[in-house]
Every structure is written in C-alpha cells, then in structure tokens.
C-alpha cells in the first residue's frame, strides 16, 4: 500500500473528468459516482511439447474492461442531455488520484479509460433502498496509465 506523508490512497482522492462529455475535474456532474473499476488482461498460456511439461509461453490478445457505478440522479442528469446512456457515444474518462492535504512531493496519478461507450441503460432497485445505484460497463477501447504506453 502506498503511503505518502502518512496518507494512503483512498476513494476521497479520486476525481473524474471527460472532455468529450464537457465534464471538468471537480465538476458536480459525476458527483453521484460511487464506484469505478478498470482492468487490463493479457492472455498467457503455456505451450507444451514432449514430456508433458511446458516448453514455452505464448502471449495472446490484451483485453480491457471497466465499469462505473452511478446513483439515479447522475444517470438522469446524463439522460436529460443525451436521451439514453447508449446515445452518448464514445468518450474518454480520466480517473485521477490526488491528495489536497499532501505536501509538494505528492504526485497525481492518472488513468485514462479511452473510447468508453455504454452498451446498456437501465435501473436496479428494490424495497428499502435508500440510494438507487447501478453499475454500468464502460467497454473501453484502451486504458492508459499516466502518460505512458498502453499494455
């Protein structure tokens, strides 16, 4: 776990932005987001030959997945602009981690979920819910960490 100046990375340090959606860092538009996930995965398989033991490894495709959990008010705000989440089109979502209480040696970490597009729109709620939320797949085309390359 990374600790800088006795402060660990935490949910309160995450900010979201999307230039394509006109959402600047610190905007209240995505204030109702309560979860964000992303994952990169590369297919790796052992290659076998004589003797039943691996003789080498083969590398396959890299796949990307991401999701966002939003409350109903945030969903409705996006729907009021675009009609449906599926009508938004492709957008990049920039996830940043920064600590406003840290000294000058704190480095902001950025992950860009590139080419996101919603493949569904919907609602999940049940009796006694105090906050209606739903997790939506973002279907990213690429994931870039910092200013670096993909992979």
trRosetta pair geometry for C-beta under 8 A, 3 or more apart (Angstrom, degrees):
i j d omega theta_ij theta_ji phi_ij phi_ji
1 8 5.7 -11 163 -135 117 120
1 9 7.7 -146 -168 31 82 91
2 8 6.9 130 83 -141 56 66
2 9 5.9 46 67 -15 104 109
3 6 6.3 8 172 -123 111 22
3 7 6.7 150 -158 64 70 29
3 8 5.1 -38 -98 -81 80 73
4 7 6.1 -35 72 60 66 84
4 99 7.2 178 76 27 114 152
4 102 5.9 25 112 -132 111 136
4 105 7.1 -150 -173 103 121 97
4 106 5.8 134 120 -104 145 81
5 99 7.8 -179 55 111 121 150
5 101 7.9 -160 106 115 135 85
5 102 5.1 154 36 -133 142 83
5 103 5.9 149 -81 8 148 94
5 105 7.6 141 -43 64 111 105
5 106 7.2 -58 8 -67 126 103
7 10 8.0 -90 175 -1 84 110
7 99 5.5 118 117 -148 144 153
7 101 6.5 151 -83 82 159 112
7 102 6.0 -125 48 -77 142 97
9 13 6.0 -106 -152 52 64 145
9 97 5.7 -1 -140 -171 112 141
10 13 5.6 103 61 0 64 102
11 14 5.9 -48 -163 11 45 116
13 97 4.9 46 124 -159 112 74
13 98 5.9 -172 -173 61 93 33
13 99 5.3 -31 -117 -78 125 67
14 36 6.9 -173 175 30 151 134
14 95 6.4 -23 -157 -167 102 90
14 96 7.1 140 -153 76 50 47
14 97 5.9 -25 -91 -94 61 71
15 25 4.8 57 142 -157 135 91
15 26 6.1 -18 -145 -56 133 56
15 95 7.8 154 78 -156 45 43
15 96 4.9 -18 59 63 93 100
15 98 6.9 -16 6 27 117 103
16 23 7.0 -9 119 130 88 132
16 25 7.6 174 82 -117 24 61
16 30 4.8 -63 76 92 132 154
16 33 6.2 39 -2 35 152 161
16 36 7.3 173 -82 -74 122 149
16 93 6.3 -22 -160 -171 101 95
16 94 6.9 140 -160 76 48 58
16 95 6.1 -15 -102 -101 73 62
16 96 7.8 -176 -78 21 26 77
17 23 5.7 -172 -149 109 48 84
17 24 5.8 -6 -132 -165 109 26
17 25 4.2 -44 -62 -64 128 69
17 27 7.3 110 -110 12 73 109
17 93 7.7 146 75 -161 40 50
17 94 4.5 -22 64 61 90 111
17 96 7.2 19 7 -3 108 115
18 21 4.0 33 102 29 123 107
18 22 7.6 -4 95 31 81 28
18 23 4.5 38 45 47 83 108
18 91 5.2 36 -171 163 128 122
18 92 6.2 169 -136 82 79 57
18 93 5.3 -30 -82 -102 109 57
18 94 6.7 175 -76 12 50 81
19 22 7.4 33 -172 -79 35 30
19 23 7.9 -105 -63 49 20 59
19 92 6.9 10 35 60 88 107
19 94 8.0 49 -15 -9 83 124
20 89 7.8 -123 162 95 128 102
20 90 7.2 -71 178 111 167 61
20 91 3.8 -159 79 -128 133 87
20 92 6.1 118 -3 25 119 72
21 29 7.7 178 132 129 117 154
21 78 8.0 -31 -154 -123 131 101
21 88 7.1 -7 -99 -165 106 119
21 91 5.2 35 -38 -144 96 154
23 27 4.9 -140 -163 54 73 151
23 29 4.8 -113 -117 60 109 141
23 30 6.1 59 -167 -17 148 110
24 27 4.9 116 58 -44 66 111
25 94 7.5 -61 -75 92 99 119
25 96 6.4 -4 -123 31 128 140
27 30 6.7 69 87 18 95 83
27 31 8.0 -117 117 -44 58 85
28 31 4.6 -7 -163 -38 64 128
29 74 7.5 95 158 -140 54 88
29 77 6.3 -170 -154 131 73 143
29 78 8.0 92 176 -69 102 81
30 33 4.7 5 169 -18 93 120
30 70 7.5 -85 -148 -113 76 109
30 74 6.2 64 -134 -146 44 130
31 74 6.9 -164 59 -85 61 112
32 70 5.6 67 107 -166 98 74
32 71 3.6 -100 -179 37 119 106
32 72 7.8 -97 168 43 153 35
32 73 5.3 165 -64 68 158 94
32 74 3.4 -152 60 -33 121 118
32 75 8.0 -89 97 -12 139 65
33 36 6.6 29 165 -53 124 98
33 68 6.0 -51 -137 -174 113 103
33 69 6.7 113 -162 77 63 58
33 70 5.4 -35 -97 -98 63 73
33 71 7.9 -121 -64 2 22 78
33 74 6.4 155 -51 -152 63 174
34 69 5.1 -63 68 104 79 111
34 70 7.4 149 14 -106 77 22
34 71 6.6 77 -16 -44 113 89
34 131 8.0 90 -37 131 156 141
34 133 5.9 -50 37 -124 131 150
35 67 7.5 -3 118 108 104 94
35 68 6.9 154 91 -162 68 38
35 69 3.3 37 46 25 107 123
35 133 8.0 92 12 169 110 139
35 135 6.6 -37 81 -103 132 100
36 66 7.5 -7 -176 -172 78 97
36 67 7.5 180 -150 90 39 53
36 68 5.5 -1 -107 -110 73 72
36 69 7.4 -124 -57 21 41 77
36 95 6.0 167 141 -110 155 136
37 65 7.7 -15 119 120 102 89
37 66 6.1 174 94 -151 63 52
37 67 4.8 11 50 48 106 87
37 68 7.9 -153 25 -68 68 37
38 64 7.6 -16 -167 -170 91 88
38 65 7.1 167 -152 94 47 52
38 66 4.0 -4 -104 -104 78 99
38 95 7.4 -155 -11 12 136 152
38 111 6.4 -175 51 146 156 141
38 113 5.9 -139 -101 -87 134 113
38 138 8.0 -38 -95 50 87 136
38 140 7.2 17 -132 4 106 147
38 143 5.7 141 174 -123 129 141
39 64 7.3 159 86 -155 55 47
39 65 4.9 -5 57 61 99 93
39 66 7.1 179 19 -74 63 57
40 62 6.3 -6 -174 -175 96 107
40 63 7.5 160 -157 82 49 44
40 64 5.7 -17 -105 -103 69 74
40 143 5.4 -134 -66 55 108 134
40 151 7.4 111 167 161 151 24
41 62 7.0 157 82 -157 41 59
41 63 5.1 -17 64 60 94 90
41 64 7.8 179 22 -79 73 30
41 65 7.5 12 3 7 112 103
42 59 6.4 -16 165 -158 118 96
42 60 7.1 154 177 66 68 65
42 61 7.5 -158 -142 107 59 33
42 62 4.8 -27 -94 -99 78 78
42 63 7.9 170 -84 17 31 66
42 151 7.8 20 -66 -161 128 75
43 59 7.0 126 85 -169 68 46
43 60 3.1 -24 78 60 122 119
43 61 5.7 42 12 48 117 62
43 62 7.9 -136 6 -76 73 34
43 63 7.8 63 -35 -7 91 102
44 57 6.0 -2 -172 -178 94 119
44 58 7.4 162 -153 82 48 49
44 59 5.8 -15 -103 -107 74 66
44 60 7.2 -145 -64 19 31 83
45 57 7.0 155 82 -157 36 70
45 58 5.2 -16 65 59 87 96
45 60 7.0 42 1 -19 103 114
46 54 3.7 -75 -169 -109 122 127
46 56 7.6 148 -160 86 58 36
46 57 5.8 -48 -104 -103 50 69
46 58 7.8 118 -151 16 5 80
47 54 6.5 90 59 -153 44 80
47 55 5.9 -64 98 60 88 83
47 56 4.6 -9 51 68 118 84
47 57 6.6 -179 3 -103 88 14
47 58 5.2 89 -50 -26 109 104
48 52 6.8 -6 -160 -143 124 29
48 53 7.2 161 -132 88 86 19
48 54 6.0 -71 -87 -102 66 47
48 55 6.5 108 -143 5 24 92
49 55 4.2 17 10 -19 115 148
50 55 7.9 63 36 -62 63 134
54 57 7.1 25 178 -69 131 68
62 150 7.8 147 109 143 154 107
62 151 6.5 -111 -99 -125 164 57
64 140 4.8 -79 131 82 128 100
64 141 7.1 40 59 122 142 9
64 142 6.4 178 -34 -118 165 18
64 143 5.1 169 -136 -15 126 106
65 137 7.3 -58 -161 -147 88 100
65 139 7.9 -20 -130 -99 57 36
65 140 7.4 155 -133 31 10 93
66 93 7.7 -178 137 58 150 132
66 113 5.0 -24 -9 -132 178 138
66 116 6.9 -71 76 -107 130 110
66 137 7.5 112 81 -164 50 58
66 138 4.1 -36 93 52 99 124
66 139 7.6 -96 50 4 83 17
66 140 4.8 48 14 -14 124 117
66 143 7.1 146 -52 -86 124 119
67 135 5.2 32 161 178 130 100
67 136 6.2 168 -157 83 82 38
67 137 5.2 -48 -98 -102 91 43
67 138 5.9 -168 -96 -7 29 88
68 93 7.5 -125 -63 -153 136 168
68 135 7.2 167 86 -150 30 61
68 136 5.7 -18 62 59 80 90
68 138 5.8 76 -10 -60 98 113
69 133 5.5 35 173 170 99 120
69 134 7.0 -170 -145 95 67 26
69 135 4.5 -32 -90 -92 85 75
69 136 7.6 158 -91 13 35 68
70 74 4.2 -118 -173 86 111 127
70 75 5.3 136 110 -54 124 83
70 78 8.0 0 164 1 167 133
70 133 6.6 176 90 -147 28 79
70 134 6.7 -20 59 59 73 71
70 136 6.9 -10 14 7 106 115
71 74 5.3 94 58 10 72 102
71 75 7.2 -134 102 -4 37 91
71 131 5.7 -61 -123 178 115 102
71 132 6.5 98 -162 76 71 60
71 133 5.1 -49 -95 -91 55 81
72 75 5.4 -54 -148 37 37 115
72 76 6.1 36 155 -20 69 106
72 123 7.3 38 -111 -127 106 100
72 125 7.9 9 -65 -68 132 126
72 131 8.0 -167 7 -180 94 60
72 132 4.1 26 -33 84 123 113
72 133 7.3 -111 -31 -79 69 36
72 134 7.9 74 -78 0 68 99
73 76 5.7 -55 -147 38 30 111
73 77 6.4 36 152 -25 63 103
74 77 5.6 -48 -148 30 33 114
74 78 6.7 29 154 -12 63 103
75 78 6.0 -61 -156 39 31 107
75 79 6.2 29 150 -18 67 110
75 85 7.0 -49 -150 -60 86 120
75 134 7.0 38 -67 41 146 113
76 79 5.4 -53 -140 40 35 113
76 80 6.2 42 157 -28 67 101
77 80 5.9 -48 -148 27 28 112
77 81 7.1 19 153 -10 58 105
78 81 6.0 -63 -158 39 34 106
78 82 6.0 -18 164 23 72 114
78 85 6.1 46 117 -96 130 78
78 88 6.8 -23 179 -80 113 127
79 82 6.5 -80 -128 60 27 78
79 83 6.5 -43 -166 135 66 10
79 84 6.3 19 -127 -98 88 28
79 85 6.8 -47 -77 -45 81 69
79 121 7.6 107 -94 -155 110 132
82 85 7.2 86 85 -98 132 25
82 87 4.8 171 159 90 99 100
82 88 4.8 -7 -152 -83 169 67
83 87 4.8 7 65 45 106 157
84 87 4.5 95 57 -2 83 103
84 88 7.9 -118 97 -25 55 74
84 121 4.8 -105 -171 -33 94 166
85 88 5.9 -24 -168 -13 45 116
85 118 4.1 -72 143 118 100 169
85 120 7.4 7 82 97 124 41
85 121 4.2 159 34 -94 100 99
85 136 6.6 -90 161 -142 159 158
86 118 5.3 -115 -85 98 48 101
86 119 7.0 46 -111 -149 98 16
86 120 6.9 16 -69 -102 108 4
86 121 5.3 -100 -16 -24 95 111
88 91 6.5 -53 145 -12 113 124
88 117 7.4 -178 79 -139 95 61
88 118 6.0 70 32 15 118 114
89 117 6.8 -56 171 -118 25 99
90 115 5.1 -28 -158 -148 120 61
90 116 6.7 137 -154 65 60 41
90 117 5.1 -42 -91 -69 64 103
90 141 7.6 9 -141 -17 124 128
91 115 8.0 123 57 -133 21 17
91 116 5.5 -38 70 62 70 95
91 117 7.6 131 18 -79 68 57
92 112 5.7 -5 -176 -174 114 102
92 113 6.7 157 -161 81 58 55
92 114 5.1 -12 -113 -116 97 55
92 115 7.0 12 -81 -28 71 37
92 116 6.8 130 -111 8 23 95
93 112 7.3 155 79 -158 44 53
93 113 4.4 -6 58 57 96 110
93 116 5.3 20 -8 -6 108 150
93 138 6.7 -71 12 -152 143 146
93 140 8.0 -100 34 -92 104 113
94 110 6.2 -18 -170 -162 96 107
94 111 7.7 155 -157 81 49 44
94 112 5.2 -18 -104 -105 73 79
94 113 7.8 -152 -72 25 28 71
95 110 7.0 146 80 -157 52 53
95 111 4.6 -14 63 63 105 94
95 112 7.6 -172 23 -82 71 30
95 113 6.9 55 -11 -13 107 101
96 108 5.7 -2 -170 180 107 110
96 109 7.0 155 -155 82 55 49
96 110 4.9 -16 -101 -101 80 79
96 111 7.9 -173 -75 25 38 62
97 108 6.7 165 77 -158 54 60
97 109 4.5 -1 49 55 107 98
97 110 7.8 -155 20 -70 69 39
98 106 7.0 104 -156 135 68 123
98 108 4.3 -14 -85 -110 103 97
98 109 7.9 -176 -63 27 61 60
99 102 4.0 70 95 -13 118 113
99 106 5.2 -117 52 -153 103 156
102 105 7.3 -102 157 65 109 65
102 106 3.5 85 107 -50 143 140
103 106 6.7 139 65 -17 45 94
109 145 8.0 -20 -176 -170 94 87
109 146 6.8 -61 -151 -76 65 88
110 145 7.7 146 92 -167 56 43
110 146 5.8 109 59 -103 82 39
110 147 7.9 55 65 -45 119 61
111 143 6.6 -5 -177 -174 99 95
111 144 7.2 162 -159 84 51 49
111 145 5.4 -17 -108 -109 81 64
111 146 7.8 -12 -80 -29 52 46
112 143 7.2 164 83 -156 54 47
112 144 4.5 -5 55 58 103 99
113 116 5.3 44 127 -57 108 116
113 138 5.9 11 158 131 144 148
113 140 4.4 -107 -172 -95 87 138
113 143 5.9 -13 -109 -108 59 81
114 140 6.0 87 58 -168 49 102
114 141 5.5 -73 107 64 86 91
114 142 4.2 -10 59 64 123 92
114 143 6.9 -160 16 -79 86 29
114 144 6.2 54 -27 -4 120 103
115 140 6.0 105 72 -163 77 57
115 141 3.0 -1 75 13 144 122
115 142 6.2 73 21 18 115 80
116 138 4.2 -41 -143 178 113 100
116 139 6.5 117 -152 67 55 64
116 140 5.2 -27 -83 -90 72 72
116 141 7.8 -123 -54 0 33 78
117 138 7.5 103 40 177 31 52
117 139 5.2 -51 61 78 76 120
118 121 6.6 64 144 -64 133 78
118 136 5.8 -18 -129 170 103 130
118 137 7.5 129 -137 78 54 65
118 138 7.2 -38 -82 -120 59 43
118 139 7.5 162 -98 21 16 113
119 137 6.0 -18 34 77 108 114
119 139 5.6 89 -26 -33 112 144
120 136 6.5 -158 70 -138 93 89
120 137 7.0 70 21 34 108 96
122 134 6.5 -169 88 -165 80 160
123 132 7.1 -7 -160 174 94 126
123 134 6.4 -123 -132 -51 31 144
124 132 7.6 165 81 -166 55 84
124 133 7.7 -26 70 90 99 45
124 134 4.9 130 23 -100 100 98
125 129 5.1 -102 -157 16 84 160
125 132 4.6 -25 -93 -123 116 109
126 129 5.8 115 58 -39 56 108
129 132 5.6 71 137 -79 142 67
140 143 5.7 73 118 -63 150 83
142 150 5.2 -69 -166 -105 108 144
143 150 6.6 114 67 -136 51 94
144 147 7.9 6 159 -143 114 16
144 148 6.8 177 -171 73 81 63
144 149 7.5 -103 -131 165 89 16
144 150 5.6 -67 -89 -80 73 76
145 148 5.6 -10 78 51 77 115
